[in-house]
Amino acid sequence: MSEQFDVDRRIEQEFEAGWNDRTPFFYMNSPNETTTDTYINVLSFSDSEVNVSIASNEKVRNICSLVGEIRTPLGEGDQQATKLAEVFTKIFRNKDIGGIKFGVARKSKTNEGSHFGINVFIPYDWDSTTAII
């Protein structure tokens, strides 16, 4: 992998194949046009970069986070959100998808307005070169 755009597209493909339209979903900076009370927002962002160069092979390890924000109607219990959070986790847990290496998830629960939420945080990294293309 060489560009964050390519990594994001590959993550989206993996998510969509594993999610199998369980609920509406959307990605960071895309319109949320869902009219349902249950949905997931998938965000991916870079946390830091580490130089892993050896001799003339200029490499950078991109250390990133994948976040699944799962929302269900408040007052209906947490069972559905918990099940969806586990599905999201299993799609990526400890996988290597074409050089994108995922770790183990951590989760947090929240109430936001009329929704109960579980945020799933999954660390991942991938290597790129420092060469300008």
C-alpha positions as CSV (number, residue, x, y, z in Angstrom):
1,M,0.0,0.0,0.0
2,S,1.3,3.4,-0.8
3,E,-1.4,6.0,-0.1
4,Q,-4.0,6.6,2.6
5,F,-6.7,6.8,-0.1
6,D,-5.9,3.2,-1.2
7,V,-5.8,1.9,2.3
8,D,-9.2,3.6,3.1
9,R,-10.8,2.0,0.0
10,R,-9.4,-1.5,0.9
11,I,-10.8,-1.1,4.4
12,E,-14.2,-0.1,3.1
13,Q,-14.3,-3.1,0.8
14,E,-13.5,-5.4,3.6
15,F,-16.1,-3.8,5.8
16,E,-18.8,-3.9,3.2
17,A,-18.1,-7.6,2.4
18,G,-18.3,-8.5,6.1
19,W,-21.1,-6.2,7.2
20,N,-23.5,-7.6,4.5
21,D,-26.0,-4.7,4.8
22,R,-26.9,-5.5,8.4
23,T,-27.7,-1.8,9.0
24,P,-27.3,1.4,7.0
25,F,-23.7,2.7,7.2
26,F,-21.7,5.7,6.1
27,Y,-18.1,6.8,6.0
28,M,-16.4,9.9,7.4
29,N,-17.1,13.0,5.4
30,S,-20.0,11.3,3.5
31,P,-23.6,12.3,3.8
32,N,-25.6,10.5,6.5
33,E,-28.9,10.1,4.8
34,T,-30.1,7.3,6.9
35,T,-33.7,7.5,8.1
36,T,-33.3,4.5,10.4
37,D,-32.5,4.6,14.1
38,T,-29.8,2.0,13.8
39,Y,-26.6,2.7,11.8
40,I,-22.9,2.6,11.8
41,N,-20.4,5.4,11.0
42,V,-17.0,4.1,9.9
43,L,-14.0,6.4,10.4
44,S,-10.4,5.9,9.7
45,F,-7.6,8.2,10.6
46,S,-3.8,8.4,11.0
47,D,-2.4,8.7,14.5
48,S,1.3,8.9,13.7
49,E,4.1,7.8,11.5
50,V,7.3,6.0,12.4
51,N,10.4,5.8,10.2
52,V,11.3,2.2,9.6
53,S,14.0,2.8,6.9
54,I,16.7,0.3,6.2
55,A,19.6,1.5,4.0
56,S,18.1,3.1,0.8
57,N,14.6,1.6,1.4
58,E,12.9,4.7,2.8
59,K,9.8,3.3,4.6
60,V,7.3,4.9,7.0
61,R,5.0,2.8,9.2
62,N,1.6,4.6,9.4
63,I,0.0,3.9,12.8
64,C,-3.8,4.4,12.4
65,S,-7.2,3.9,14.1
66,L,-10.4,2.5,12.6
67,V,-13.5,3.5,14.5
68,G,-17.0,2.0,14.1
69,E,-19.6,4.3,15.8
70,I,-22.7,2.0,16.3
71,R,-26.0,3.7,17.2
72,T,-29.3,2.2,18.2
73,P,-32.4,3.8,19.7
74,L,-32.0,4.8,23.3
75,G,-34.3,2.9,25.7
76,E,-34.3,-0.4,23.7
77,G,-31.4,-2.0,25.6
78,D,-27.9,-2.6,24.4
79,Q,-28.3,-6.1,23.0
80,Q,-28.5,-5.1,19.3
81,A,-25.6,-2.6,19.6
82,T,-23.5,-5.1,21.4
83,K,-24.1,-7.7,18.7
84,L,-23.3,-5.2,15.9
85,A,-20.1,-4.1,17.7
86,E,-19.0,-7.7,17.8
87,V,-19.6,-8.2,14.1
88,F,-17.6,-5.1,13.3
89,T,-14.8,-6.3,15.6
90,K,-14.7,-9.7,14.0
91,I,-14.4,-8.3,10.5
92,F,-11.0,-6.8,11.3
93,R,-9.7,-8.5,14.5
94,N,-6.0,-9.5,14.1
95,K,-6.2,-9.6,10.2
96,D,-3.6,-8.7,7.7
97,I,-5.4,-7.4,4.6
98,G,-2.8,-6.8,1.9
99,G,-0.3,-5.4,4.3
100,I,-2.8,-3.5,6.4
101,K,-2.3,-5.1,9.9
102,F,-5.2,-4.8,12.4
103,G,-5.0,-5.4,16.1
104,V,-7.4,-6.1,18.9
105,A,-10.4,-3.8,19.5
106,R,-11.4,-1.8,22.5
107,K,-14.9,-0.5,23.0
108,S,-16.7,2.3,24.9
109,K,-20.4,2.9,25.4
110,T,-22.2,6.2,25.2
111,N,-25.6,7.9,25.1
112,E,-26.0,10.6,22.5
113,G,-29.4,12.3,22.3
114,S,-31.9,9.7,21.3
115,H,-29.3,7.0,20.6
116,F,-27.3,4.4,22.7
117,G,-23.9,4.0,21.2
118,I,-20.9,1.7,21.2
119,N,-17.7,3.0,19.7
120,V,-15.3,0.3,18.6
121,F,-11.6,1.3,18.2
122,I,-9.3,-0.9,16.2
123,P,-5.6,-0.1,15.8
124,Y,-4.0,-0.8,12.5
125,D,-0.8,0.0,10.6
126,W,0.6,-0.2,7.1
127,D,3.9,0.7,5.5
128,S,4.6,3.3,2.8
129,T,7.6,4.7,1.1
130,T,8.7,8.2,1.5
131,A,9.2,8.6,-2.3
132,I,7.1,11.3,-3.9
133,I,5.1,9.7,-6.7
